[in-house]
Amino acid sequence: MSKTAIVFPGQGSQFVCMGKTFYDEFDAARKTYEEANDALGYDIARLSFDGPQTGLDRTENTQPALLTAGIAAYRALCGKVQLTPAYFAGHSLGEYTALVAAGVIEFRDAVRLVRLRGKFMQEGVPEGVGKMCAILGLDLEAVTVICDSASLDAARVVPANINTSEQIVISGHAAAVDIAASLAKERGAKRVVPLPVSAPSHSPLMEGAAERLDAELEKIKFGSFNAPVLTNVEAEPLTDPSRVRELLKLQLTSPVRWVDIIKRMRADGVGTVIEVGPGKVLTGLAKRIEKEMNALSLSEAGDMDRVLEALR
């Protein structure tokens, strides 16, 4: 019998009204939002359900909102079926959601922590200094060479999200990202798409934010894992609570190795990946990385029956 993995989306999957169908239908989801509101000291439910989008898109709001939506959906699912996933994983911010689901970080601690993470990322780089851009149609080796060619001592760009073998997001100083984007077009990229983000995640520009985050991580008590988490930094199963702080700090300046994560799942016998939380980005990526893998999303309460059927 094939194994199941649970994955959680990251920044970019947010939309106004996300999580509301779970809130309306499941008591566990409502309690999750109440717990988040209490931990944060403001109404994350109202912002998530009513917007405005500009407020939801602020990094310090986006991160707790996505984490809350993911855990609300996950708790709703757990109320319907006894889950024994082989692995958890999350894309960038989603790794925090995965760690909550794995029992490693208390939800109240996590929702406060990711709000600070977003704040530190926002404040770490002045607006306009950093940039992220998606390159489609070139492999990692080609993109790495392009980033090296576009980087100078004062302006660097690096591969940030390895989403598929030919969908790679680059991140860094805006000037270097623009040079890399032009080089990518010259060298045959199918598309080059600037991303509407306010912080150049997973790049050296996040070093200051990583140091501030580390001081907050030091205050967190990490519990035991109820299932391994495949981390963004290593794409290897993590079960040692003593390494969580180190890897979450490194995550801000290291690439998200999503291709390696999905391939590791498949190699270890995972046949079904369920994306829990807003959107279907990771569902699509999983199908492109491993075509034989069954991937589906639990983005809305209406997806529940289909997910339960797959789990059966």
N, C-alpha and C positions, 0 to 999 in steps of 0.2 A: 504494500500500500504506500502511495507516495506521500511525502510530507507537505506540510503547509507552513508558509512564512507570512508574517504580518508586517506591512511596511506603512510608513507615515510620510505624507508630503511635507515639503518645505515652502519657503517664501516664494510667492508668485502664484500659488494656488488659491489665495484668498479671494472671496467675492462677497458682496453684500447679501445677506440672508443665509450665509453658510451656517450650518448647524441647526437651523430653526426647525426643520422637520423632525429631527431627533428630540429637540427640546419640547416640541408639541406632543410627541407620542410616547416618550420614555421618561419615567420618573428618574432613572439613573442619570440621564442627560441633564434634566432640570437641576438636579442636585449638584452636578458637576459645574454648571454655570454659576449656581449660587456660591459654591465653594471658591470659584475663581474670583467672583465679584468681591467676596469678603477678603481674599488674600491680596487683591490688587488695590482695593479701596475705591474702585469706580466700576461702572456698569459695562463690563466687556460684552455682556449679552446684547445690550441695546446697540452698542457700536457694531457688533457682528451682524445683527439682524436688520438694523435700520440705516447703518452707515453714518455719515457719508463715506463714499469710497476713498476720498482723499484722506480722511481720518484713519480709515482702516489700513491704508497703504503706508502710513508712517511706520517705520521699522519697529519702533518700540511698542506699537499697538498690534502690528501684524503678527509678531511672534507669539505673544500670549493668546491672541485670538485663535490662531491656527492650532496651537497646542491644546487649548480648551476644546475646540471643535473635534480634534482627533480623539481625545480621551473621552469626550461625551459619546461619540459614535462607538468607540471601543467598549465602553462600559455597557452601552445598549446591546451590543453584540454578545458580550459575555453573559448578559441576562437571558439570552436565548439559547446559548449552546456552551458546553464545556470545552474550552479551547486549550489545546496543548501544542502550540506552534513549535516548529523546529528552531526557528529563528525569528527575532525582531530586527528591523532596520528602519532607518529614517533618512531622508535626503536633507542634509544640512541641519536646519532647525528641527526637522522631523526626528533626528536622532534623540533629542530630548524627550519627545513624545514616546519614542521606543523605550527609553530608559524608565519612564514612568510606567508604561505597560509591563515592563519586565520586573517591576517592583524595586528598582534600584534607587529612584528619587521619588520622594513624596510629591504628589501633585501640587500641593500648596507651595512647596519650595520651588518646584520647577516653573510654575507660572510666574512667580516673582523673579526668578533667575533669568528667564528668557526676556522679560521686559527690560531688565538691566542690560542683558546682552544686546538687545536692539538699540537701547539708548547709547551704550558704549560704541557700537558700530556707527551709529548716526553721528555721534560727536567726534569720533576718531579721525574722520577725514572731512575737511571742509567741502561744502557742496561745489560740484564742478571739477574737483581735483581727481576723483576716481571715476571709473566706468567699467561696465561689463558688457560683453558682446558675445552672441552665439555664432559659431562657425559651423555650417552644415556642408558635408560633402568632402571633408578632409579628415585623415586619421590622426591619432594622437601624435605620432612621430612627426608628421608634417606640421601640425600646429605648434609643437614644442620648438621646432626649428624656427618657425615664423616668430614666435614669442622671443626667442633668444636674439634673433636679428633685429627686432623692434625695440629691445630693451637697452637702456643706457644706465649709467650709474645713478642718475637723478630721476629716472623715469623707467619703471619696470612693468612688464606684463607677463602673466603666467597662465597656464591652463588651470581652470578653477573647478569646473564640473565636467567630469568625463561621463556624459549621460548615455551615449551609445558609441559604437566604434567610429561613427562619423557625425556625431553631434556633440561638440565640445564648446563649453563656455570659457571665455578668457576674461581675466580681471586684472586691474592694476591702475596705474596712472592714466588719465584720459588721453594724454598725448601719445603714449606708447600703445594704448589700445587702438587708437585711430590708425597708427602706422601699421600695426599688425592686421587690422581689418583690411586695409588697402593691399597689403602683401597677400593676404588670403584670397582676395578676389583675383589678383594677378596669377596666383598659382592654382586656380581652378575650383575654388569653393563654389558650391551651388548657391548658397545664400549666406549673407553676413547680416545679422540682425542685432542692432543695439538694444539692450534690455532696459526697461524703465525702472531701474533700482537706484536707491539713494546712497548705497554703500558698496564699495568694491570687495565683496566677500571672498574669502579663501585666497587672499593675496597678501604679500608682505605689508601692504598698507594697513592691515588689521593688527599689526604687532602691538600697538598701544592699547587697542581694545582688548586684545587677548590678555595683556598684563592686568588690566582692570577686572576683567572677568575672572581671572585666576584668584584674585583676592576674595571674590564672592564665592567661588567654588570651594575655597578653603573652609567656609562656614557650613557647608552642606554635609550631612551625614548620609553616606551611600550605603544602601542595604544590599542584601544578597540577590542574585539573579534568579528569577524563576524560569528563564530560558536565555540562551546566549543572544547577544546583540552583535551583529556584524557592523563594525564601525567604519565611518567615512574615511578615517586616516589610514587604517591598515587593511580594511576589507577582510578581516579575520574575526572569528568568534571571540567575543569578550565575555568572560565570566568572573573576572577578578575585580571586586569593587575598589581595590586600592589603585587601579589604573584609570579609573573613570575621569578623575580631575585632570590628569596629564593629557588624556586624549581629547577631552572637550576644549582644553586650552589650545592644543595643536590644531584642532579642527578649524579654527578661525583663519589660520594662515596656510592651511594645507588643502589640496584638491579633494573634492568628493569623488571617490572611486566607485561610482555606481555600476559601471560595467562589471568590474571585478566582484562587487557584492552579489549581483544577480548570477553571475557565472559560478561563484562559490556555492550559492544556494542550489543551483541546478546540479553541480557536481556532487553535492551531498544528498541528493535524492529529493529535493523539493520539486513537487509537480504543480503546486498551486500557490500563487502569490495574491494576497488580498490587500489592496490599498485602502486603508481606513482613514477617512477624513476628506476634506474638500477636494473636489476635482478628480481628474483621471490621468494626470500627467505620468505618474509612475506606472500605472497600468499599461499605458502605451509604450513606455520605455522597456518594460519587461518583455512585452511581446516582440519588440524589435531586437532585443539582445538575445533572447532564447525563444525562438518561434514555437517550439513545442510546449512551452510552459503555459499553463492555464492561469491567466491573470484577469482579475476583476476588481471592481471598486465598490466600496461602501461609502458613497458620498452623500446620499440622501436616504431617509428612512425607507423610501420605496425600493431601495436596492436590497433590503434585508432578506426577503424570501429567496432571491437568486443566490445570495451569498450562503445562506443556510443550506440550500440545496447542494451547492458545490462542496460544502464542508461535510455533508452526509455521504 
